Every structure is written in structure tokens, then in C-alpha cells.
């Protein structure tokens, strides 16, 4: 599971690529779920 990171951690190099990829995947999943909910509410 991705951990929450701060912008300061990113700037200081304390966050690795794997953390960022996991975080991006979670954001993509959230966006997909929001779009699905919108479509369901329209019908």
C-alpha cells in the first residue's frame, strides 16, 4: 500500500519511484471510481 508523502519529502529525495507509482495508481483508481459513480447517478 502506498504511504502518504509530503512535498518536502519528495524535494529532499526521501520518496522513491515505487512510492510515487503506487500513489499514482491509487489516484487513478479513485478517479475511475468517481467516474463510475457519476455515470450510475445519471441513470
N, C-alpha and C positions, 0 to 999 in steps of 0.2 A: 504494500500500500504506500502511496506517496505521502510524504510528510509535508506539513506546511512550512514554507520557507519565506524569509523576509528578503526584501530588496537588498538590504545591507549584506546579508549572507551571500547573495548572488554576486554583488560587486566585489566582495572580499575573496571570491573563489571557493567558498565553503560548500557550494552546491555543485554536484557533478551532473553530467549529462543524463544519467539514468534518472535522477530525481526530476529533472525538467521534462523528460519524456513521459514519465508516469503522471506528472501534474497535467501535462498537455492532454494525455489520454482521458483523464478524469474530466477535464473541461469539455472535451469533445462529447463524452458520454452524457454530461449534464445538458449540453446544447441539444443533443438528439432527443433526450427525454422531454425537454421543454417543447420542442417542435411537435413531438408526438402528442403531448397534452393539448397543445393549441389545436391540432387537427381534430382530436377527439371532441373538443369543446365546440367546434364549429358545426358538427353534425347533429 
